[in-house]
Amino acid sequence: MSNLSLDHIHVLSIHAYYDTKTTTEIIEMTNLLKYKSQNFHCQVELSINECIAKEYWSIGLVQACDQLYLENCYGNYGSTLWEFHPLKSGRHKMVNDSDGIQYPFYNLINSKYDLDQGIVKDQIITLTYDDHFYPTVAWELPYYGGIQLTDIIRKQTFWVWLIAIKHGKHSKFNSLNHQLFNVEQDEVYILNTIRWYYTLHITFDPYQPIGKRLKHIDDIQQEQPIILEDDNKKLPLSALSPPHCNAAQSLIWYPNNIRDEPKLIIPPKQIIVPWSIWINDMTLNRSTTMKRPKQCKLVSEWFNDKEIGIRNDTSYNKRQEKLSTGHGTSRSARTLKRSRG
């Protein structure tokens, strides 16, 4: 029986699409509104031939954001913007988009599969996840005269990688007994790459009563997700490691009046530089005397955010692979069901 290698892993199908069964939902409340976006759905089916694994392997989906523009506009007075310091400062190429539990994978529930050392039997595995946005936005900014929300504009771009990691001989485990990714020891193989975009523009009439302020929603995605068939993109180190999107984001008020100063409303939970440098990078040095919040943790910065990964361009995968950016689901097959941590 041969040792586990990429020759034993076959991509059978990839489906990436915007779920037309979901739409943008708006909930208007007294002091704020909540919205939930349309779902992006990704599903991959792979087969693994019988073999022996001498090392631990992990197969899964990694998502990272490389562009973010998220503006909550308050008429002619100004806007609050959610921003990623690693991208705005140019210090990192991307921000990992995971739950932060098991880097670099999107989550532990159904987008990652582990292969233990020993005999690996013939099997079919399915990896899948749904991504959507569900923020809350304040109707008014009381510290700025109670001005009212008029627009929400969101533009984001994402990369998704289907990867296989062969962990080094001295791999370590986290508290959930999952292998920790080690860039120095582990080998990363890129099986496929997906690119997807999301745009949203919501307009409101602030003079209407709560429950009737919504004027228009433009949430039609002009471009379908793109599955790269021949030129898989390598992963920058920032796509594989902290901080993740929810921890890296900060909310800043940018007034249109040039005599007024920007104001930090919500600080990030994780930063890649000392607080004073973060403040300076975000152009808040003149207006912010705020000390670093206790919950804001310093994580590593990649001074050389190089791209890594061994691209898999063998022809057998291309012959077997079924690609789709439509609305269907993958063909039925025997699926290995396994409890996850």
Backbone as numpy.savetxt, mean C-alpha at the origin, in Angstrom:
# Nx Ny Nz CAx CAy CAz Cx Cy Cz
14.02 -36.65 -5.09 13.17 -35.46 -5.09 14.06 -34.21 -5.09
13.76 -33.27 -5.99 14.63 -32.10 -6.15 14.34 -31.04 -5.10
15.30 -30.13 -4.92 15.16 -29.05 -3.96 14.28 -27.93 -4.51
13.53 -27.30 -3.63 12.62 -26.22 -4.02 13.39 -25.08 -4.68
12.92 -24.67 -5.84 13.46 -23.53 -6.57 12.33 -22.88 -7.35
12.63 -21.84 -8.09 11.59 -21.19 -8.89 11.00 -22.12 -9.93
11.74 -23.14 -10.34 11.23 -24.09 -11.32 10.02 -24.86 -10.80
9.81 -24.87 -9.50 8.68 -25.58 -8.90 7.46 -24.68 -8.68
7.62 -23.38 -8.90 6.54 -22.42 -8.64 6.01 -21.91 -9.97
4.72 -22.08 -10.22 4.11 -21.68 -11.49 2.93 -20.75 -11.23
2.94 -19.60 -11.88 1.82 -18.66 -11.79 0.75 -19.10 -12.79
-0.42 -19.47 -12.28 -1.50 -19.96 -13.14 -2.40 -18.83 -13.62
-2.70 -17.88 -12.75 -3.59 -16.79 -13.14 -3.36 -15.58 -12.25
-3.59 -14.41 -12.83 -3.54 -13.15 -12.09 -4.74 -12.31 -12.51
-5.49 -11.84 -11.54 -6.63 -10.96 -11.81 -6.47 -9.71 -10.97
-6.52 -8.56 -11.61 -6.43 -7.27 -10.91 -7.44 -6.33 -11.55
-8.37 -5.83 -10.74 -9.44 -5.00 -11.30 -10.11 -4.18 -10.21
-10.86 -3.16 -10.65 -11.70 -2.38 -9.75 -13.06 -3.05 -9.66
-13.47 -3.36 -8.48 -14.70 -4.12 -8.26 -15.91 -3.23 -8.54
-16.61 -3.53 -9.63 -17.77 -2.72 -10.01 -18.97 -2.94 -9.10
-18.90 -3.96 -8.24 -19.98 -4.17 -7.27 -19.88 -3.20 -6.10
-18.76 -2.50 -6.00 -18.58 -1.52 -4.93 -18.52 -0.12 -5.52
-19.01 0.85 -4.79 -18.99 2.24 -5.21 -18.55 3.11 -4.03
-18.34 4.38 -4.31 -17.98 5.31 -3.24 -19.20 5.58 -2.36
-19.03 5.36 -1.07 -20.11 5.57 -0.11 -19.78 6.78 0.76
-20.76 7.64 0.96 -20.58 8.87 1.76 -21.53 8.83 2.95
-20.99 9.08 4.13 -21.81 9.21 5.34 -21.57 10.60 5.92
-22.60 11.44 5.91 -22.49 12.79 6.46 -22.93 12.77 7.92
-22.04 13.21 8.80 -22.32 13.27 10.22 -22.22 14.71 10.70
-22.53 14.94 11.96 -22.62 16.31 12.47 -21.32 17.07 12.31
-20.21 16.50 12.75 -18.94 17.22 12.73 -17.98 16.75 11.65
-18.29 15.62 11.04 -17.38 15.08 10.04 -18.12 14.20 9.06
-17.42 13.83 8.01 -17.99 12.88 7.05 -17.04 11.71 6.93
-17.59 10.58 6.56 -16.80 9.39 6.28 -17.09 8.98 4.84
-16.05 8.54 4.16 -16.29 7.97 2.84 -15.49 6.69 2.68
-16.07 5.78 1.93 -15.44 4.50 1.62 -15.37 4.38 0.11
-14.19 4.13 -0.41 -13.98 4.11 -1.85 -14.33 2.76 -2.46
-14.33 2.74 -3.77 -14.47 1.50 -4.52 -13.29 0.59 -4.22
-13.49 -0.73 -4.31 -12.44 -1.70 -4.01 -11.55 -1.97 -5.21
-10.26 -2.08 -4.94 -9.32 -2.68 -5.89 -9.13 -4.13 -5.46
-9.26 -5.05 -6.40 -9.18 -6.48 -6.07 -8.02 -7.12 -6.81
-7.25 -7.90 -6.09 -6.13 -8.64 -6.69 -6.20 -10.09 -6.23
-6.10 -11.00 -7.19 -6.12 -12.42 -6.86 -5.13 -13.17 -7.75
-4.35 -14.02 -7.13 -3.32 -14.78 -7.84 -3.47 -16.25 -7.48
-3.31 -17.10 -8.48 -3.33 -18.54 -8.25 -2.01 -19.14 -8.73
-1.40 -19.94 -7.87 -0.13 -20.56 -8.19 -0.18 -22.06 -7.93
0.67 -22.79 -8.62 0.86 -24.21 -8.32 2.31 -24.42 -7.89
2.49 -25.36 -6.98 3.83 -25.72 -6.52 4.00 -27.22 -6.69
5.04 -27.62 -7.38 5.31 -29.03 -7.60 5.99 -29.65 -6.39
5.82 -30.95 -6.24 6.42 -31.65 -5.11 7.94 -31.51 -5.12
8.48 -31.22 -3.95 9.92 -30.99 -3.84 10.32 -31.01 -2.37
11.56 -30.70 -2.10 12.05 -30.58 -0.73 12.55 -29.16 -0.51
12.07 -28.52 0.55 12.51 -27.16 0.89 13.62 -27.24 1.93
14.81 -26.83 1.54 15.91 -26.81 2.50 15.89 -25.56 3.36
15.28 -24.49 2.82 15.13 -23.25 3.57 13.66 -22.92 3.72
13.35 -21.94 4.58 12.00 -21.42 4.67 11.76 -20.50 3.47
10.55 -20.60 2.90 10.16 -19.73 1.80 8.87 -19.00 2.17
8.71 -17.80 1.64 7.45 -17.05 1.75 7.06 -16.57 0.36
5.81 -16.77 0.01 5.28 -16.31 -1.27 4.12 -15.36 -0.97
4.09 -14.21 -1.62 3.01 -13.29 -1.29 2.99 -12.04 -2.15
2.06 -11.16 -1.79 1.82 -9.92 -2.51 2.31 -8.74 -1.69
3.07 -7.88 -2.34 3.61 -6.67 -1.71 3.06 -5.47 -2.45
2.53 -4.50 -1.72 2.02 -3.27 -2.33 2.77 -2.07 -1.77
3.05 -1.10 -2.64 3.72 0.12 -2.21 3.18 1.29 -3.02
3.19 2.46 -2.39 2.71 3.70 -3.03 3.90 4.55 -3.43
3.89 5.07 -4.66 4.98 5.95 -5.09 4.50 7.36 -5.40
3.19 7.59 -5.39 2.67 8.94 -5.59 1.41 9.12 -4.76
1.32 10.26 -4.07 0.14 10.57 -3.27 -0.18 12.05 -3.37
-1.43 12.35 -3.73 -1.95 13.71 -3.62 -3.34 13.58 -3.01
-3.49 14.00 -1.77 -4.76 13.87 -1.06 -5.09 15.19 -0.39
-5.99 15.93 -1.01 -6.33 17.29 -0.58 -7.77 17.37 -0.11
-7.96 17.96 1.06 -9.29 18.34 1.54 -9.36 19.86 1.45
-10.16 20.34 0.51 -10.17 21.77 0.18 -11.28 22.49 0.95
-10.93 23.62 1.54 -11.88 24.44 2.28 -12.06 25.78 1.57
-12.74 25.70 0.43 -13.02 26.89 -0.36 -11.75 27.62 -0.78
-11.79 28.94 -0.71 -10.65 29.76 -1.11 -9.66 30.00 0.03
-9.92 29.39 1.18 -9.09 29.68 2.35 -7.83 28.81 2.42
-7.92 27.61 1.89 -6.76 26.72 1.94 -7.19 25.27 1.96
-6.23 24.40 2.23 -6.49 22.96 2.19 -5.67 22.25 3.25
-6.19 21.10 3.67 -5.38 20.16 4.44 -4.91 19.07 3.49
-3.66 18.68 3.63 -3.09 17.64 2.77 -2.50 16.52 3.61
-2.88 15.30 3.23 -2.20 14.13 3.77 -0.96 13.92 2.92
0.20 13.75 3.58 1.45 13.63 2.85 2.34 12.54 3.46
3.16 11.96 2.60 4.18 11.01 3.04 5.53 11.71 3.00
6.13 11.93 4.16 7.43 12.58 4.19 8.49 11.86 3.35
8.58 10.52 3.39 9.61 9.86 2.58 9.52 10.19 1.10
8.29 10.40 0.59 8.12 10.75 -0.82 8.32 12.24 -1.05
7.72 13.06 -0.20 7.82 14.51 -0.39 9.26 14.99 -0.31
10.03 14.40 0.60 11.43 14.80 0.78 12.35 14.19 -0.27
11.86 13.17 -0.98 12.69 12.49 -1.95 13.69 11.53 -1.34
13.56 11.27 -0.05 14.51 10.38 0.63 14.27 8.91 0.27
13.01 8.55 0.00 12.67 7.20 -0.42 11.90 7.25 -1.72
11.94 6.16 -2.47 11.22 6.07 -3.73 9.76 5.69 -3.53
9.48 4.91 -2.48 8.12 4.42 -2.25 7.86 4.29 -0.76
6.59 4.05 -0.43 6.19 3.75 0.94 5.46 2.42 0.92
5.92 1.49 1.73 5.27 0.18 1.83 3.82 0.35 2.29
2.91 -0.38 1.65 1.50 -0.29 2.00 1.05 -1.64 2.54
1.27 -1.85 3.82 0.88 -3.10 4.47 0.24 -2.77 5.81
-0.14 -3.82 6.54 -0.69 -3.59 7.87 0.41 -3.41 8.92
1.65 -3.50 8.49 2.77 -3.28 9.39 3.10 -4.45 10.30
2.41 -5.57 10.12 2.63 -6.72 11.00 3.73 -7.62 10.46
3.70 -7.86 9.14 4.65 -8.79 8.55 5.22 -8.18 7.27
6.19 -7.30 7.42 6.82 -6.71 6.23 7.49 -7.82 5.42
7.44 -7.70 4.08 6.86 -6.60 3.32 5.44 -6.85 2.85
4.80 -7.95 3.26 3.55 -8.40 2.64 2.35 -7.56 3.08
1.35 -7.51 2.18 0.18 -6.65 2.40 -0.52 -6.98 3.71
-0.75 -8.26 3.97 -1.30 -8.68 5.26 -0.97 -10.16 5.48
-1.39 -10.65 6.64 -1.13 -12.05 6.98 -2.31 -12.95 6.68
-3.46 -12.36 6.38 -4.69 -13.15 6.29 -4.72 -14.01 5.05
-4.54 -13.39 3.88 -4.68 -14.18 2.65 -3.75 -13.72 1.53
-2.80 -12.84 1.82 -1.90 -12.37 0.77 -0.48 -12.90 0.95
-0.29 -13.86 1.86 1.04 -14.42 2.13 0.90 -15.91 2.45
1.86 -16.68 1.95 1.85 -18.12 2.21 3.28 -18.56 2.53
3.43 -19.33 3.59 4.74 -19.79 4.03 4.95 -21.26 3.70
6.14 -21.59 3.29 6.54 -22.97 3.05 7.63 -23.32 4.06
7.35 -24.31 4.89 8.30 -24.73 5.91 9.36 -25.65 5.31
10.41 -25.85 6.04 11.44 -26.78 5.62 10.90 -28.21 5.62
11.36 -29.00 4.65 10.91 -30.38 4.56 10.24 -30.66 3.23
9.45 -31.71 3.19 8.78 -32.12 1.96 7.61 -31.17 1.65
7.59 -30.68 0.42 6.50 -29.83 -0.06 5.70 -30.66 -1.07
4.43 -30.86 -0.80 3.59 -31.67 -1.69 3.03 -30.82 -2.82
2.59 -31.49 -3.89 1.89 -30.80 -4.98 0.71 -30.03 -4.40
0.57 -28.78 -4.78 -0.52 -27.99 -4.21 -0.83 -26.77 -5.08
-2.04 -26.29 -4.90 -2.49 -25.04 -5.51 -2.73 -24.04 -4.39
-2.20 -22.84 -4.50 -2.45 -21.81 -3.49 -3.05 -20.58 -4.15
-3.89 -19.90 -3.40 -4.53 -18.67 -3.86 -4.16 -17.53 -2.92
-3.69 -16.44 -3.49 -3.38 -15.23 -2.74 -4.33 -14.14 -3.20
-4.88 -13.39 -2.25 -5.84 -12.36 -2.63 -5.91 -11.26 -1.59
-6.32 -10.07 -2.03 -6.62 -8.99 -1.10 -7.47 -7.94 -1.80
-8.19 -7.19 -1.00 -8.98 -6.04 -1.46 -8.45 -4.80 -0.78
-8.31 -3.73 -1.56 -7.84 -2.47 -0.99 -8.87 -1.38 -1.26
-9.15 -0.60 -0.24 -10.02 0.56 -0.39 -9.65 1.57 0.68
-10.21 2.76 0.57 -9.90 3.84 1.50 -11.15 4.20 2.28
-11.00 4.49 3.56 -12.16 4.79 4.40 -11.81 5.86 5.44
-11.43 7.05 4.99 -11.04 8.11 5.93 -12.23 8.89 6.49
-11.94 9.68 7.49 -12.89 10.67 8.02 -12.32 12.05 7.76
-13.19 13.00 7.48 -12.77 14.37 7.15 -13.64 15.34 7.94
-13.02 16.34 8.54 -13.75 17.35 9.31 -14.49 18.30 8.38
-15.73 18.62 8.74 -16.50 19.58 7.95 -15.89 20.98 8.03
-15.40 21.33 9.20 -14.87 22.68 9.36 -13.60 22.66 10.20
-12.82 23.73 10.07 -11.60 23.89 10.84 -11.82 25.00 11.85
-12.12 24.67 13.09 -12.49 25.68 14.09 -11.39 26.66 14.40
-10.13 26.22 14.30 -9.02 27.13 14.60 -8.77 28.11 13.47
-9.51 27.98 12.37 -9.34 28.90 11.25 -10.68 29.50 10.85
-11.44 29.91 11.85 -12.69 30.62 11.59 -13.86 29.76 11.19
-13.75 28.44 11.39 -14.87 27.57 11.08 -15.16 27.42 9.60
-14.14 27.54 8.75 -14.36 27.41 7.31 -14.81 25.99 6.97
-15.57 25.86 5.89 -16.27 24.62 5.58 -15.63 23.88 4.40
-15.70 22.55 4.47 -15.17 21.67 3.43 -15.97 21.81 2.14
-15.24 21.92 1.02 -15.90 22.04 -0.29 -15.51 20.93 -1.27
-14.29 20.39 -1.15 -13.82 19.38 -2.10 -12.90 18.38 -1.42
-12.91 17.16 -1.94 -11.91 16.14 -1.61 -11.32 15.66 -2.92
-10.00 15.74 -3.04 -9.31 15.32 -4.26 -8.26 14.29 -3.87
-8.34 13.13 -4.50 -7.40 12.05 -4.17 -6.82 11.47 -5.45
-5.49 11.41 -5.51 -4.78 10.80 -6.64 -3.62 9.99 -6.09
-3.64 8.69 -6.34 -2.59 7.81 -5.85 -2.20 6.79 -6.91
-0.95 6.38 -6.87 -0.49 5.30 -7.74 0.23 4.26 -6.89
0.05 3.01 -7.28 0.58 1.89 -6.51 1.28 0.89 -7.42
2.25 0.19 -6.83 2.86 -0.98 -7.44 2.52 -2.19 -6.58
2.29 -3.31 -7.23 2.05 -4.57 -6.53 3.02 -5.61 -7.11
3.68 -6.32 -6.23 4.60 -7.38 -6.66 4.14 -8.73 -6.11
4.17 -9.73 -6.96 4.07 -11.12 -6.52 5.49 -11.62 -6.39
5.90 -11.93 -5.16 7.29 -12.30 -4.93 7.39 -13.62 -4.17
8.54 -14.23 -4.30 8.90 -15.40 -3.49 10.21 -15.07 -2.79
10.24 -15.27 -1.48 11.44 -15.00 -0.70 12.01 -16.31 -0.18
13.26 -16.56 -0.52 13.98 -17.68 0.09 14.78 -17.12 1.26
14.35 -17.49 2.46 14.97 -16.92 3.65 16.34 -17.54 3.90
17.23 -16.73 4.46 18.57 -17.19 4.76 18.58 -18.25 5.85
19.70 -18.92 5.98 19.81 -20.02 6.93 19.64 -19.56 8.38
19.93 -18.29 8.64 19.84 -17.78 10.01 18.65 -16.84 10.16
17.56 -17.15 9.46 16.37 -16.28 9.52 15.79 -16.27 10.92
15.26 -15.10 11.30 14.67 -14.92 12.62 13.15 -14.87 12.49
12.47 -15.11 13.60 11.02 -15.13 13.63 10.51 -14.02 14.54
9.31 -13.49 14.19 8.70 -12.49 15.05 7.82 -13.17 16.10
7.09 -12.36 16.87 6.28 -12.91 17.97 5.15 -13.79 17.48
4.78 -13.66 16.19 3.72 -14.48 15.61 4.28 -15.71 14.90
5.58 -15.94 15.10 6.27 -17.10 14.52 6.32 -17.04 13.00
6.47 -15.83 12.46 6.66 -15.64 11.03 8.07 -15.15 10.77
8.63 -15.56 9.64 9.99 -15.17 9.31 10.09 -13.66 9.11
11.14 -13.07 9.65 11.41 -11.66 9.45 12.25 -11.50 8.19
11.89 -10.53 7.36 12.64 -10.29 6.14 14.00 -9.68 6.48
15.04 -10.24 5.89 16.41 -9.78 6.11 17.03 -9.47 4.76
17.22 -8.20 4.47 17.70 -7.80 3.16 19.11 -8.30 2.89
19.87 -8.56 3.93 21.25 -9.01 3.77 21.33 -10.50 3.45
20.38 -11.28 3.93 20.46 -12.74 3.81 19.44 -13.34 2.86
18.28 -12.75 2.75 17.19 -13.35 1.99 17.32 -13.05 0.49
16.83 -13.98 -0.32 16.78 -13.80 -1.77 15.35 -13.51 -2.19
15.15 -12.44 -2.95 13.82 -12.02 -3.38 13.67 -12.29 -4.87
12.66 -13.08 -5.23 12.37 -13.40 -6.63 11.06 -12.72 -7.03
11.09 -12.01 -8.14 9.91 -11.29 -8.62 9.21 -12.13 -9.67
7.98 -12.54 -9.37 7.22 -13.39 -10.28 6.35 -12.57 -11.22
5.77 -11.49 -10.72 4.95 -10.60 -11.55 4.84 -9.23 -10.89
4.45 -8.25 -11.70 4.29 -6.88 -11.21 3.00 -6.30 -11.76
2.31 -5.54 -10.91 1.05 -4.89 -11.28 1.16 -3.41 -10.95
0.57 -2.58 -11.78 0.51 -1.14 -11.57 -0.95 -0.72 -11.56
-1.36 0.06 -10.52 -2.74 0.54 -10.53 -2.82 1.96 -9.99
-3.88 2.65 -10.41 -4.05 4.06 -10.11 -5.42 4.27 -9.46
-5.52 5.31 -8.66 -6.83 5.64 -8.08 -7.00 7.15 -8.05
-8.15 7.60 -8.58 -8.48 9.02 -8.56 -9.90 9.19 -8.03
-10.11 10.28 -7.31 -11.42 10.56 -6.71 -11.56 12.07 -6.53
-12.73 12.60 -6.89 -13.03 14.00 -6.65 -14.48 14.10 -6.17
-14.64 14.58 -4.94 -15.97 14.75 -4.35 -16.17 16.23 -4.07
-17.32 16.76 -4.44 -17.62 18.17 -4.17 -18.84 18.28 -3.25
-18.81 19.32 -2.40 -19.86 19.54 -1.41 -20.33 20.99 -1.47
-21.57 21.18 -1.05 -22.12 22.52 -0.84 -22.19 22.76 0.66
-21.28 23.55 1.22 -21.23 23.72 2.68 -22.41 24.49 3.25
-23.21 25.08 2.38 -24.35 25.87 2.86 -25.61 25.03 3.03
-25.54 23.78 2.61 -26.68 22.88 2.77 -26.61 22.20 4.14
-27.75 21.72 4.64 -27.75 21.02 5.93 -27.03 19.67 5.83
-26.60 19.15 6.98 -25.95 17.85 7.02 -26.88 16.79 6.44
-26.34 15.98 5.57 -27.12 14.95 4.89 -27.47 15.33 3.47
-27.30 16.63 3.12 -27.63 17.10 1.78 -26.49 17.90 1.15
-25.30 17.78 1.71 -24.19 18.60 1.22 -23.50 18.01 -0.01
-23.60 16.73 -0.21 -22.92 16.10 -1.34 -23.48 16.62 -2.66
-22.59 17.09 -3.54 -22.98 17.59 -4.85 -22.65 16.60 -5.97
-21.42 16.10 -5.95 -21.01 15.25 -7.07 -19.84 14.36 -6.65
-19.84 13.14 -7.20 -18.73 12.21 -7.00 -18.18 11.80 -8.36
-16.92 12.05 -8.59 -16.25 11.58 -9.80 -15.26 10.51 -9.37
-15.64 9.26 -9.52 -14.79 8.15 -9.09 -14.58 7.11 -10.19
-14.76 7.53 -11.43 -14.53 6.63 -12.56 -13.03 6.53 -12.82
-12.50 5.32 -12.76 -11.07 5.12 -12.99 -10.82 4.99 -14.49
-10.08 5.95 -15.02 -9.86 6.01 -16.46 -8.93 4.92 -16.96
-8.06 4.43 -16.09 -7.09 3.40 -16.49 -7.29 2.15 -15.66
-7.40 1.02 -16.32 -7.48 -0.25 -15.63 -6.09 -0.64 -15.10
-6.03 -1.48 -14.08 -4.73 -1.96 -13.60 -3.93 -2.60 -14.73
-2.63 -2.42 -14.68 -1.73 -2.94 -15.70 -0.91 -4.09 -15.12
-0.97 -5.24 -15.76 -0.14 -6.38 -15.37 1.04 -6.44 -16.33
2.24 -6.25 -15.79 3.43 -6.25 -16.63 3.78 -7.70 -16.98
3.81 -7.98 -18.26 4.02 -9.36 -18.70 5.49 -9.67 -18.99
6.24 -8.67 -19.44 7.59 -8.96 -19.92 8.69 -8.22 -19.16
8.36 -7.17 -18.44 9.40 -6.35 -17.81 9.02 -6.06 -16.37
9.16 -7.05 -15.51 8.83 -6.87 -14.11 9.77 -5.87 -13.46
9.19 -4.96 -12.69 9.96 -3.92 -12.03 10.58 -4.47 -10.75
11.82 -4.09 -10.47 12.45 -4.46 -9.21 11.87 -3.63 -8.07
12.09 -4.09 -6.84 11.53 -3.42 -5.67 12.59 -2.54 -5.01
12.27 -1.26 -4.78 13.16 -0.46 -3.94 13.09 -0.96 -2.50
14.15 -0.78 -1.76 14.18 -1.25 -0.38 13.05 -0.64 0.44
12.66 0.59 0.10 11.59 1.26 0.85 10.25 0.59 0.69
10.06 -0.19 -0.39 8.80 -0.91 -0.60 8.72 -2.15 0.26
9.83 -2.53 0.87 9.90 -3.78 1.62 9.96 -3.58 3.13
10.01 -2.34 3.58 10.34 -2.10 4.99 9.57 -0.91 5.54
9.62 -0.70 6.88 8.95 0.46 7.48 9.53 1.76 6.93
8.70 2.83 6.99 7.34 2.87 7.55 6.31 2.44 6.52
5.13 2.00 6.99 4.03 1.73 6.07 3.17 2.98 5.94
2.26 2.97 4.98 1.52 4.19 4.61 0.78 4.82 5.79
0.04 4.01 6.54 -0.74 4.58 7.64 0.13 5.18 8.72
1.36 4.69 8.86 2.26 5.22 9.88 3.05 6.42 9.38
3.27 6.51 8.08 4.10 7.58 7.52 3.32 8.86 7.23
2.00 8.78 7.16 1.21 9.93 6.73 1.08 10.99 7.81
1.04 12.23 7.36 0.79 13.37 8.25 -0.23 14.28 7.58
-0.98 15.02 8.40 -1.99 15.95 7.89 -1.55 17.37 8.23
-1.43 18.22 7.21 -0.94 19.58 7.38 -1.91 20.56 6.73
-2.18 21.65 7.43 -3.02 22.73 6.91 -2.14 23.71 6.15
-2.51 23.97 4.87 -1.81 24.94 4.04 -2.77 26.07 3.68
-2.64 27.23 4.33 -3.54 28.35 4.04 -3.16 29.02 2.72
-4.15 29.57 2.04 -3.89 30.31 0.81 -3.32 31.70 1.09
-3.62 32.25 2.26 -3.09 33.55 2.65 -1.61 33.40 2.97
-0.76 34.05 2.20 0.69 33.89 2.37 1.19 34.44 3.70
0.38 35.25 4.38 0.79 35.77 5.69 0.58 34.75 6.80
-0.20 33.73 6.52 -0.45 32.68 7.50 0.53 31.53 7.30
0.78 30.79 8.37 1.74 29.70 8.34 1.03 28.35 8.23
1.67 27.37 7.60 1.14 26.01 7.63 1.06 25.51 9.06
0.15 24.57 9.30 -0.06 24.06 10.65 -0.12 22.54 10.61
0.68 21.90 11.45 0.64 20.44 11.56 -0.56 20.03 12.40
-1.45 19.25 11.80 -2.67 18.83 12.48 -2.51 17.43 13.07
-2.08 16.49 12.25 -1.86 15.11 12.71 -0.44 14.70 12.34
0.40 14.41 13.32 1.77 14.01 13.03 1.83 12.54 12.60
2.93 12.14 11.98 3.08 10.73 11.60 3.36 9.87 12.82
3.17 8.57 12.65 3.48 7.61 13.71 4.90 7.06 13.58
5.44 7.13 12.36 6.80 6.67 12.13 7.51 7.67 11.21
8.76 7.98 11.54 9.56 8.88 10.72 10.91 8.23 10.45
11.54 8.64 9.33 12.82 8.03 8.94 14.00 8.95 9.24
13.74 10.15 9.76 14.78 11.10 10.13 14.44 11.68 11.49
15.38 12.28 12.20 15.06 12.94 13.47 13.97 14.00 13.28
13.24 14.26 14.35 12.07 15.14 14.29 12.39 16.52 13.73
13.51 17.11 14.13 13.86 18.45 13.65 14.07 18.46 12.14
14.65 17.39 11.62 14.86 17.30 10.17 13.53 17.08 9.47
12.66 16.26 10.08 11.33 16.04 9.50 10.58 17.36 9.39
10.60 18.16 10.45 9.93 19.46 10.45 10.48 20.34 9.33
11.78 20.36 9.17 12.40 21.18 8.14 12.05 20.68 6.74
12.08 19.36 6.54 11.73 18.78 5.24 10.30 19.10 4.84
9.41 19.16 5.84 8.00 19.42 5.56 7.69 20.91 5.55
8.73 21.75 5.53 8.61 23.22 5.47 7.77 23.77 6.61
7.93 23.19 7.80 7.19 23.65 8.97 8.11 24.30 10.00
9.36 24.54 9.64 10.34 24.98 10.63 10.00 26.33 11.26
9.32 27.20 10.54 9.01 28.51 11.10 7.77 28.50 11.97
6.90 27.55 11.75 5.58 27.62 12.39 5.36 26.58 13.48
6.25 25.60 13.60 5.99 24.49 14.51 7.02 24.44 15.64
6.55 24.57 16.85 7.39 24.37 18.03 7.05 23.06 18.71
6.18 22.29 18.07 5.70 21.04 18.62 6.84 20.03 18.78
6.93 19.42 19.93 7.91 18.38 20.16 7.44 17.07 19.55
8.38 16.19 19.33 8.02 14.90 18.74 7.08 14.15 19.67
5.90 13.78 19.16 4.95 13.02 19.99 5.56 11.70 20.44
5.15 11.24 21.61 5.70 10.00 22.15 5.41 8.80 21.25
4.24 8.84 20.58 3.87 7.69 19.74 4.57 7.72 18.39
5.33 8.77 18.10 6.05 8.89 16.83 7.42 8.25 16.97
7.63 7.15 16.27 8.85 6.37 16.40 9.78 6.61 15.21
11.07 6.58 15.49 12.09 6.72 14.45 12.44 5.34 13.90
12.30 5.17 12.58 12.68 3.92 11.92 13.81 4.22 10.94
14.36 3.20 10.36 15.56 3.36 9.53 15.26 4.05 8.21
16.20 4.88 7.79 16.16 5.49 6.46 17.11 4.72 5.55
16.66 4.50 4.30 17.54 3.90 3.31 18.27 5.03 2.58
19.53 5.26 2.94 20.29 6.33 2.29 20.53 6.00 0.82
20.60 4.72 0.52 20.67 4.26 -0.87 19.46 3.36 -1.09
18.37 3.96 -1.56 17.12 3.21 -1.75 17.19 2.42 -3.05
18.13 1.49 -3.09 18.37 0.73 -4.31 17.24 -0.26 -4.57
17.14 -0.68 -5.81 16.12 -1.64 -6.21 16.73 -3.03 -6.24
15.99 -3.98 -5.67 16.50 -5.35 -5.57 15.47 -6.32 -6.15
15.85 -7.58 -6.22 14.94 -8.61 -6.70 15.47 -9.28 -7.95
15.31 -10.59 -8.00 15.69 -11.37 -9.17 14.45 -11.57 -10.01
14.46 -11.01 -11.20 13.28 -11.07 -12.05 13.16 -12.44 -12.71
11.93 -12.95 -12.69 11.66 -14.27 -13.26 11.09 -14.09 -14.65
11.86 -14.39 -15.67 11.39 -14.23 -17.05 11.42 -15.54 -17.82
11.33 -16.65 -17.07 11.35 -17.95 -17.74 10.07 -18.16 -18.53
10.18 -18.83 -19.66 9.06 -18.92 -20.59 7.93 -19.79 -20.09
8.23 -20.76 -19.20 7.16 -21.67 -18.80 6.08 -20.93 -18.03
6.46 -19.94 -17.27 5.45 -19.17 -16.54 4.57 -18.41 -17.52
5.16 -17.86 -18.58 4.39 -17.07 -19.53 3.41 -17.95 -20.30
3.75 -19.21 -20.51 2.84 -20.08 -21.24 1.64 -20.46 -20.39
1.83 -20.61 -19.08 0.76 -21.10 -18.24 -0.09 -19.98 -17.65
0.46 -18.79 -17.64 -0.17 -17.71 -16.91 -1.41 -17.17 -17.61
-2.45 -16.94 -16.84 -3.68 -16.33 -17.34 -3.82 -14.97 -16.68
-3.76 -13.91 -17.49 -3.80 -12.56 -16.96 -5.16 -11.94 -17.21
-5.60 -11.11 -16.27 -6.89 -10.46 -16.43 -6.95 -9.18 -15.64
-7.44 -8.12 -16.28 -7.75 -6.89 -15.56 -9.23 -6.57 -15.71
-10.02 -7.60 -16.00 -11.46 -7.45 -16.09 -12.12 -7.67 -14.76
-13.40 -8.05 -14.79 -14.17 -8.17 -13.55 -14.45 -9.61 -13.17
-13.90 -10.57 -13.91 -14.16 -11.97 -13.60 -13.32 -12.45 -12.43
-13.57 -13.67 -12.05 -12.76 -14.30 -11.01 -11.94 -15.40 -11.64
-10.91 -15.83 -10.94 -10.04 -16.85 -11.50 -10.78 -18.18 -11.64
-10.28 -19.00 -12.56 -10.91 -20.29 -12.79 -10.85 -21.12 -11.51
-11.85 -21.93 -11.31 -11.87 -22.73 -10.09 -10.82 -23.82 -10.17
-10.23 -24.11 -9.04 -9.22 -25.17 -8.94 -9.19 -25.63 -7.51
-8.56 -26.76 -7.29 -8.46 -27.20 -5.91 -7.58 -26.21 -5.16
-8.05 -25.70 -4.07 -7.38 -24.64 -3.34 -6.97 -25.14 -1.97
-5.73 -24.93 -1.64 -5.26 -25.33 -0.32 -5.74 -24.32 0.71
-6.46 -24.79 1.71 -6.92 -23.94 2.78 -6.04 -24.16 4.00
-5.53 -23.08 4.52 -4.60 -23.19 5.63 -4.84 -22.05 6.60
-4.92 -22.37 7.88 -5.10 -21.31 8.86 -3.87 -20.44 8.91
-4.08 -19.16 9.13 -2.98 -18.20 9.13 -2.92 -17.49 10.47
-1.70 -17.04 10.83 -1.49 -16.41 12.12 -1.98 -14.99 12.18
